[in-house]
Amino acid sequence: NWTPSFSPTLTPKNRLYFPGVGGTVYYCDSPDSTNTPAIGQIAFYGTSNYFANPSPYAANVIINTPITSDRYGNIFFGFQVNGSTPLNLQSGIARIDNNGTGIWVPATNAAGDAGISEVAMNCAPALANDHKTVYVAVVSGYYGYGYLTSLDSRTLTPLAHVRLKDVLTPSSDASMYGDSSASPTVGPDGDVYFGVVENPCCVNHDRGWLLHFDGALSQAKFPGAFGWDDTASIVPASLVASYHGGSPYLLMCKYNNYSDPGIGGN
């Protein structure tokens, strides 16, 4: 129902990456130059594999998330596969290091669930504060269920996953709409936040929930009452004079009542 964002990233190595055809990534090492920049192109599944037979990759492989960089210049992103490729790629999560070497893991493996089909649309991977872990959401389809997953940022070995549930009806899976723009947020204390749609809809005025977990995804914590099409921002508590609680940081997000705009405002 909408056009996903086109989301380049600038790494600490001053390299600009941007999504390209066939799941490839273009890059520029002189983004501030006034001259015509030199553009490179790499594929997480092997650049030589792409150029040996580009047509099936160009037709069937799409980067479907923003690109995230760690402090070393390695990048992470989700990709969607919509047909056959010579390497039998499956939708999943990719990593390309600063030297251009790529690895990937299927979304199914990240969740340990054969019903999972892809990385959540527009879900930017998020890094733990030590950059050793990467978090991303995976889903079973456009209106399906999903998991928040964590992977080793060096090898993409799956570490943990948690099935995302509705807050008011914990027996129900939260809905993972393809319209969502939620990405994980990692707090200064390592806690992880991620927004979902309530199920059944729209018992929370179609605001969804901001789910809250520890860094190991093993403990659910107190949720927020909006989240499904937003990514929470971190705000130091010292910037909000009216706050007198004990938390060193706060979360900022929008708070739309989509199903009942007159109730509680937007």
C-alpha positions in Angstrom: 0.0 0.0 0.0 3.0 2.3 -0.1 6.5 2.7 -1.6 9.3 1.6 0.7 12.0 4.1 1.4 15.3 4.2 -0.5 17.9 4.2 2.3 21.6 4.6 1.7 24.1 4.6 4.5 27.4 6.4 5.2 29.8 4.2 7.1 32.5 5.4 9.6 35.0 4.5 6.8 33.4 7.3 4.7 32.0 4.8 2.2 28.5 5.5 0.9 26.4 2.4 0.2 23.1 2.3 -1.6 20.8 -0.5 -2.7 21.1 -1.8 -6.3 19.6 -4.2 -8.7 19.5 -7.9 -8.0 20.3 -7.5 -4.3 23.6 -5.9 -5.1 24.9 -2.9 -3.3 26.6 0.1 -5.0 29.2 2.1 -3.1 31.3 5.2 -3.4 34.5 5.9 -1.5 34.5 9.7 -2.2 31.0 10.9 -1.4 32.2 14.4 -0.6 34.2 14.8 -3.8 33.3 17.5 -6.3 34.4 15.3 -9.1 32.4 12.5 -10.7 32.6 9.7 -8.1 33.9 6.2 -8.9 31.1 3.7 -8.2 31.6 0.1 -7.3 29.1 -2.8 -7.1 29.2 -5.9 -4.9 26.8 -8.8 -4.3 26.5 -10.5 -0.9 26.3 -13.8 -2.7 29.4 -13.2 -4.7 29.9 -10.4 -7.3 31.2 -12.9 -9.8 28.1 -15.0 -9.5 25.9 -11.9 -10.2 27.9 -10.9 -13.3 28.0 -14.5 -14.6 24.2 -14.5 -14.9 22.7 -11.2 -13.8 19.2 -11.6 -15.3 17.6 -14.0 -12.7 19.1 -12.1 -9.8 17.9 -8.8 -11.3 14.4 -10.2 -11.7 14.1 -11.9 -8.4 16.3 -10.5 -5.6 15.4 -7.2 -3.9 16.9 -5.4 -0.9 13.8 -4.7 1.2 15.3 -2.9 4.2 17.5 0.1 4.9 21.2 -0.6 5.1 22.9 -0.5 8.5 26.6 -0.1 9.1 28.6 -1.1 12.2 31.5 0.9 13.6 33.9 -1.1 11.4 32.2 -0.3 8.1 30.5 -3.7 7.8 26.9 -3.5 6.5 23.7 -5.4 7.1 20.4 -5.5 5.3 17.4 -7.7 4.6 16.6 -9.0 1.1 13.6 -10.6 -0.5 13.7 -13.4 -3.1 10.7 -13.7 -5.4 11.7 -16.4 -7.8 14.5 -18.9 -8.6 18.2 -18.0 -8.8 21.2 -20.1 -9.8 22.3 -20.2 -6.2 18.9 -21.0 -4.9 18.8 -17.9 -2.7 16.2 -17.6 0.0 14.9 -14.4 1.5 17.1 -13.5 4.5 19.7 -11.2 6.1 23.0 -10.3 4.5 26.3 -9.0 5.7 29.0 -7.4 3.6 32.4 -6.6 5.2 34.5 -3.6 4.5 36.5 -5.7 2.0 33.5 -6.7 0.0 33.1 -10.3 1.3 29.4 -11.2 1.8 27.6 -13.8 3.8 23.9 -14.4 4.4 21.4 -16.5 6.4 17.8 -17.3 5.4 15.0 -15.7 7.4 13.7 -19.1 8.1 16.9 -20.1 9.9 17.0 -16.9 11.9 13.6 -17.8 13.4 14.0 -21.6 13.5 10.5 -21.7 11.9 9.8 -23.1 8.4 6.7 -20.8 8.2 8.8 -17.7 8.1 9.3 -16.4 4.6 11.2 -13.0 4.7 12.7 -10.1 6.6 10.0 -7.6 7.7 9.6 -4.9 5.0 11.6 -1.8 5.7 13.0 -3.2 9.0 16.5 -1.8 9.4 18.8 -4.2 11.3 19.9 -2.8 14.6 23.2 -3.4 16.4 23.8 -4.0 20.1 25.9 -1.4 21.8 29.0 -3.6 21.6 28.2 -4.3 17.9 28.5 -8.0 18.4 24.8 -8.7 17.9 22.5 -7.7 15.2 18.7 -7.6 15.6 16.1 -7.9 12.9 12.4 -8.9 12.5 11.3 -11.7 10.2 7.7 -12.5 9.1 5.5 -15.2 7.6 4.0 -12.9 5.0 2.3 -9.5 4.4 -0.3 -10.0 7.2 1.4 -12.8 9.0 3.1 -13.5 12.3 6.7 -12.9 13.1 9.8 -13.0 15.3 12.4 -10.6 16.6 15.7 -12.4 16.1 19.3 -11.8 17.1 22.4 -13.0 15.2 26.1 -12.9 15.7 27.2 -9.8 13.8 30.4 -11.4 12.5 29.0 -14.7 11.3 25.2 -14.2 11.1 24.9 -17.3 13.3 21.4 -17.2 14.9 21.6 -16.5 18.6 18.0 -16.1 19.8 14.5 -15.4 18.7 11.2 -14.5 20.3 7.7 -14.9 18.7 5.9 -11.6 18.8 2.6 -11.7 20.7 -0.2 -9.3 21.4 -0.1 -7.6 24.7 -3.8 -7.8 25.6 -4.2 -11.3 24.2 -0.9 -13.1 24.7 -2.3 -16.3 23.1 -2.5 -14.4 19.8 0.4 -13.6 17.5 0.9 -9.9 17.0 0.2 -8.9 13.4 3.2 -8.0 11.2 1.8 -5.8 8.5 3.9 -5.2 5.4 2.8 -1.6 5.7 4.8 -1.2 8.9 8.0 0.9 9.1 9.1 -0.3 12.5 12.7 -1.3 13.1 14.3 -2.5 16.4 15.7 0.1 18.8 18.5 -0.8 21.2 18.5 1.3 24.4 21.7 2.4 26.2 21.1 -0.4 28.7 20.9 -3.0 25.9 17.2 -3.5 26.0 15.5 -4.0 22.7 12.2 -2.4 21.5 10.1 -3.3 18.5 6.7 -2.2 17.3 3.9 -4.6 16.2 0.1 -4.4 15.3 -2.4 -5.6 17.9 -4.4 -8.7 17.2 -7.3 -8.6 17.1 -7.4 -5.3 15.5 -8.2 -2.6 16.6 -8.5 -3.1 20.3 -5.8 -0.5 20.9 -7.1 2.0 18.3 -4.8 0.5 15.7 -1.8 1.9 17.5 -0.3 -1.5 18.0 2.3 -2.1 20.8 5.9 -1.2 21.4 7.2 -4.5 22.7 10.2 -4.5 25.0 12.8 -7.2 25.6 16.2 -7.7 27.3 19.2 -8.0 25.0 19.1 -11.8 25.0 15.4 -11.7 23.9 14.7 -14.0 26.8 12.7 -11.7 29.0 9.7 -9.6 28.0 9.4 -6.2 29.8 6.8 -3.5 30.1 5.4 -2.6 26.6 4.4 0.8 25.2 1.0 1.5 23.7 2.1 2.6 20.2 4.7 1.2 17.9 3.6 -0.6 14.8 4.6 1.9 12.1 7.3 3.8 14.0 10.8 3.3 15.3 11.4 4.6 18.8 14.1 7.2 19.3 16.2 7.4 22.4 16.0 10.6 24.5 18.2 11.3 27.6 16.0 11.7 30.6 17.9 14.9 31.5 16.3 16.6 28.5 12.8 16.2 29.8 12.4 18.5 32.8 8.9 17.1 33.6 10.2 13.6 34.0 11.0 12.6 37.6 11.4 8.8 37.3 14.5 6.7 37.7 15.2 5.8 34.1 18.4 7.4 32.5 16.7 7.4 29.1 13.2 7.8 27.6 11.6 6.7 24.3 10.1 9.1 21.8 7.6 7.9 19.2 4.4 9.1 17.5 1.1 8.2 19.1 -1.6 8.0 16.4 -5.1 6.7 17.0 -5.8 5.4 13.6 -9.1 3.7 14.2 -10.6 6.4 16.4 -8.8 9.7 15.7 -11.1 11.6 18.0 -10.3 9.5 21.0 -7.1 10.6 22.7 -5.9 12.6 19.8 -3.0 11.9 17.5 
